[in-house]
Amino acid sequence: MSGGLKVLKVGPGVTLQDRGRLGWLDAGLSRGGAADLLALSEGAALLNQSDDLPALEMAGMGGEFEADADMRIALTGAPMRATLEGVKLAWNASHILPAGARLSIGGPEVGSYGYLHVGGGFTGRLRLGARSVHLAAGIGAAVQAGDHLATLSDRGGPIGMTLDVEDRFTGGTVRIVESLQTHQFSKAERDRFIASTFHRDARGNRMGARLVLPGDGFGTKGARTILSEVIVPGDIQITGDGTPFVLLCECQTTGGYPRIGTVLPCDLPIVAQAPAKAPLRFHYVGLEDAIQAERKAATTRQSLVKTIKPLIRDPHSIPDLLSYQLISGVTSGADKSDEE
Amino acid sequence: MTPPDRLVAAPDAPVISTAGVDGMLIRFADTLSEAANRAALAFRAAIDLAGWDGVEETSSSLVSVYLRFDPIHLDHLTLLHQVTTLLGSRDWYAAELPEGRRLWRIPAVFGTDLAPQLSEAAAQAGLSVDEAIASLTSTRLRVQTIGFAPGQPYLGTLPDAWDIPRQSQLTAKVPEGAIAVAIRQLVLFSVSTPTGWQHVGQTAMRLFQPDAREPFLLRAGDEVQFVTTTPERLDALHRDPKGGAQITVIG
């Protein structure tokens, strides 16, 4: 069985995202994909399905949606105000979205990017090996009101589950490794960089986050531009006026501004999710420590499904789900734990 | 491990650096040269051919090669040894250009309101507008790298006169297919974007078409020669995704 989601209203930055398009760097196409890859994996764990399936990424604002048929959903990433037929829904949790019921998702309480996952995943359109929309490259477009988002068939699984998530929605300290031009910056400049508390500028998007400086811009010992070479997400480039930009998933693939460091992939969601004005600090770690951190993050991601647990619900705030016909194969987490 | 920009630093030799947690960069020079560009293209092809376990992606830029790998399963020192061994196996600066290269003869309008910065750029190059057009259309250019945006070529090398700087103020937007000049290179834009390069010509090329069977038109190593056309004829060429380009296999 497969159905879809009608889009009644939608914010300006809602796009279908998966883990991105790897392997096209030599053709000038950056990987794109979800700005917060961990949120993609958390949603997949809640629905007990693959984290390769695309979900709706909602930048700064969600929308109003109505399902054609009963479907399982999960909400992850930046916690947003979500209601089902006017009743508040828990974030970082899976729910049933009955056919015809209205799901409303507002702006984030903290953070920037929230995710709406559906059982089976959205169908999307496979292009160059992925279904993610890449706005900067013109692959696909943002979701519009009136769109119908087809979903793949759901083999069923839990609902009413939740999981504990790492707080990554209010900025904080981010680990970096030395990058291609780190040593073109004097030790004094590098020391000043790691001693500084930056604030995320409001002018950010999926290509990069501009940082507001506490003092003067950062300068290199040599020229301000270098011969253009590869850029990867996480690189912190210092532009002509000394302002740092952290490059994100939809960044350009090459560039000529010096890079002072590169954010660890496992810490990049902290930068992507930092809302405007959130404080960000950087801390150099050695390569061995960075690899250890990545190994730990990979293990955590792979075992997320083991950490899901039943959502303890306030009986006064749950919609009257019994009035809806539930799809076969759906079991609520609470029911399951009762059986055990 | 030593700091990334000093991992290996012998004189007159490629320099190997780490790039982030999961990347390695091999630079064949620190300025653009014909030999270093050929070395980068050939070395990247050789790594792809070697098919090393744990290497997930490669790309080349003007004079450097990037490898992305899985550092959890392939440690930096093992990869460094593989890269060093391959580097030592031949003189990469003497490498041939890749096979299957093509010459693209691309219709373009220089100047007019379609490309409003031609006279300004010509003046900076010390040329009249007619001399500038003659120079830009008589030079056979090479795709030195594809990058920045999908399918977007950096074309070189133009005569010395074109060693003009990028503008300090960005042009708010140039359209897809725009030809822009700076530092003895042309960029042919694959997306509409702000730029510090000066907009001197306009083509009808659609360099990246995500839904096409071949999404990217140009490849590194291809050659390009621009042929002047009129705004009216260019308008008609927009129906062809190749923008009226004539293609010949050259190597």
Boltz contact constraints between the chains, C-beta under 6 A:
constraints:
  - contact:
      token1: [A, 23]
      token2: [B, 57]
      max_distance: 6.0
  - contact:
      token1: [A, 25]
      token2: [B, 57]
      max_distance: 6.0
  - contact:
      token1: [A, 25]
      token2: [B, 59]
      max_distance: 6.0
  - contact:
      token1: [A, 26]
      token2: [B, 59]
      max_distance: 6.0
  - contact:
      token1: [A, 27]
      token2: [B, 146]
      max_distance: 6.0
  - contact:
      token1: [A, 27]
      token2: [B, 216]
      max_distance: 6.0
  - contact:
      token1: [A, 28]
      token2: [B, 146]
      max_distance: 6.0
  - contact:
      token1: [A, 28]
      token2: [B, 147]
      max_distance: 6.0
  - contact:
      token1: [A, 28]
      token2: [B, 149]
      max_distance: 6.0
  - contact:
      token1: [A, 28]
      token2: [B, 150]
      max_distance: 6.0
  - contact:
      token1: [A, 28]
      token2: [B, 151]
      max_distance: 6.0
  - contact:
      token1: [A, 28]
      token2: [B, 152]
      max_distance: 6.0
  - contact:
      token1: [A, 29]
      token2: [B, 150]
      max_distance: 6.0
  - contact:
      token1: [A, 127]
      token2: [B, 210]
      max_distance: 6.0
  - contact:
      token1: [A, 137]
      token2: [B, 150]
      max_distance: 6.0
  - contact:
      token1: [A, 139]
      token2: [B, 210]
      max_distance: 6.0
  - contact:
      token1: [A, 177]
      token2: [B, 21]
      max_distance: 6.0
  - contact:
      token1: [A, 178]
      token2: [B, 3]
      max_distance: 6.0
  - contact:
      token1: [A, 178]
      token2: [B, 4]
      max_distance: 6.0
  - contact:
      token1: [A, 180]
      token2: [B, 17]
      max_distance: 6.0
  - contact:
      token1: [A, 180]
      token2: [B, 19]
      max_distance: 6.0
  - contact:
      token1: [A, 183]
      token2: [B, 3]
      max_distance: 6.0
  - contact:
      token1: [A, 183]
      token2: [B, 5]
      max_distance: 6.0
  - contact:
      token1: [A, 227]
      token2: [B, 62]
      max_distance: 6.0
  - contact:
      token1: [A, 228]
      token2: [B, 62]
      max_distance: 6.0
  - contact:
      token1: [A, 229]
      token2: [B, 61]
      max_distance: 6.0
  - contact:
      token1: [A, 229]
      token2: [B, 64]
      max_distance: 6.0
  - contact:
      token1: [A, 230]
      token2: [B, 61]
      max_distance: 6.0
  - contact:
      token1: [A, 230]
      token2: [B, 66]
      max_distance: 6.0
  - contact:
      token1: [A, 232]
      token2: [B, 20]
      max_distance: 6.0
  - contact:
      token1: [A, 232]
      token2: [B, 23]
      max_distance: 6.0
  - contact:
      token1: [A, 234]
      token2: [B, 20]
      max_distance: 6.0
  - contact:
      token1: [A, 252]
      token2: [B, 148]
      max_distance: 6.0
  - contact:
      token1: [A, 253]
      token2: [B, 147]
      max_distance: 6.0
  - contact:
      token1: [A, 254]
      token2: [B, 61]
      max_distance: 6.0
  - contact:
      token1: [A, 254]
      token2: [B, 147]
      max_distance: 6.0
  - contact:
      token1: [A, 254]
      token2: [B, 148]
      max_distance: 6.0
  - contact:
      token1: [A, 262]
      token2: [B, 20]
      max_distance: 6.0
  - contact:
      token1: [A, 264]
      token2: [B, 21]
      max_distance: 6.0
  - contact:
      token1: [A, 287]
      token2: [B, 1]
      max_distance: 6.0
  - contact:
      token1: [A, 290]
      token2: [B, 21]
      max_distance: 6.0
  - contact:
      token1: [A, 291]
      token2: [B, 71]
      max_distance: 6.0
  - contact:
      token1: [A, 295]
      token2: [B, 72]
      max_distance: 6.0
